[in-house]
Amino acid sequence: MIKNLLNPFILNFASDVDFTQPIIEEVTSFLPSNFMLILIGIGLIIATIIIIFFLKKIIINSVIGLVIWGIALFVFNIPLPLIPSLVVSIIIGPAGIGTMLLLNAFGLLVI
């Protein structure tokens, strides 16, 4: 009896799936093309955790965040909103810039 109830559901589900397109392309279609921004963003978040854990100096974290903001914006020309990214880099440090790079890589950052 349960088998008879599940068959229409399975058939409806299978009819919506396009089996002509390779499954790898379909699964990876949502991934961003720039993996370097993702790696740098995650690295900056880890660096902030290490800075806070070992140095325990919020001012050093803010200064390093400001330096990384300048490097990202002016040296590598990564498109970031000017004032919001500056404020985030000063308050949160490298983790803030790392988060903005991740948002930029996934297309969630409005510039």
Contacts in CASP RR format, 6 or more apart in sequence:
PFRMAT RR
TARGET T0000
AUTHOR 0000-0000-0000
METHOD contacts of the structure
MODEL  1
MIKNLLNPFILNFASDVDFTQPIIEEVTSFLPSNFMLILIGIGLIIATII
IIFFLKKIIINSVIGLVIWGIALFVFNIPLPLIPSLVVSIIIGPAGIGTM
LLLNAFGLLVI
18 26 0 8 1.000
32 38 0 8 1.000
32 105 0 8 1.000
32 106 0 8 1.000
32 107 0 8 1.000
34 105 0 8 1.000
35 105 0 8 1.000
37 78 0 8 1.000
37 101 0 8 1.000
37 102 0 8 1.000
37 104 0 8 1.000
37 105 0 8 1.000
38 101 0 8 1.000
38 102 0 8 1.000
38 105 0 8 1.000
40 98 0 8 1.000
40 101 0 8 1.000
41 97 0 8 1.000
41 98 0 8 1.000
41 99 0 8 1.000
41 101 0 8 1.000
41 102 0 8 1.000
42 98 0 8 1.000
42 102 0 8 1.000
43 98 0 8 1.000
44 68 0 8 1.000
44 94 0 8 1.000
44 95 0 8 1.000
44 96 0 8 1.000
44 97 0 8 1.000
44 98 0 8 1.000
44 101 0 8 1.000
45 94 0 8 1.000
45 95 0 8 1.000
45 96 0 8 1.000
45 98 0 8 1.000
45 99 0 8 1.000
47 64 0 8 1.000
47 94 0 8 1.000
47 95 0 8 1.000
48 61 0 8 1.000
48 92 0 8 1.000
48 93 0 8 1.000
48 94 0 8 1.000
48 95 0 8 1.000
48 96 0 8 1.000
49 95 0 8 1.000
51 57 0 8 1.000
51 60 0 8 1.000
51 61 0 8 1.000
51 64 0 8 1.000
51 94 0 8 1.000
52 58 0 8 1.000
52 61 0 8 1.000
55 61 0 8 1.000
61 93 0 8 1.000
61 94 0 8 1.000
62 89 0 8 1.000
62 90 0 8 1.000
62 91 0 8 1.000
62 93 0 8 1.000
64 93 0 8 1.000
64 94 0 8 1.000
65 89 0 8 1.000
65 90 0 8 1.000
65 93 0 8 1.000
65 94 0 8 1.000
65 96 0 8 1.000
65 97 0 8 1.000
66 86 0 8 1.000
66 89 0 8 1.000
66 90 0 8 1.000
66 93 0 8 1.000
68 89 0 8 1.000
68 93 0 8 1.000
68 94 0 8 1.000
68 97 0 8 1.000
69 80 0 8 1.000
69 85 0 8 1.000
69 86 0 8 1.000
69 89 0 8 1.000
69 97 0 8 1.000
72 78 0 8 1.000
72 80 0 8 1.000
72 97 0 8 1.000
72 101 0 8 1.000
73 80 0 8 1.000
73 82 0 8 1.000
73 85 0 8 1.000
78 101 0 8 1.000
78 104 0 8 1.000
79 104 0 8 1.000
79 111 0 8 1.000
80 97 0 8 1.000
80 100 0 8 1.000
80 104 0 8 1.000
80 109 0 8 1.000
80 111 0 8 1.000
81 109 0 8 1.000
81 110 0 8 1.000
81 111 0 8 1.000
85 97 0 8 1.000
85 100 0 8 1.000
88 96 0 8 1.000
88 97 0 8 1.000
88 99 0 8 1.000
88 100 0 8 1.000
89 96 0 8 1.000
89 97 0 8 1.000
92 99 0 8 1.000
100 109 0 8 1.000
103 109 0 8 1.000
104 111 0 8 1.000
END
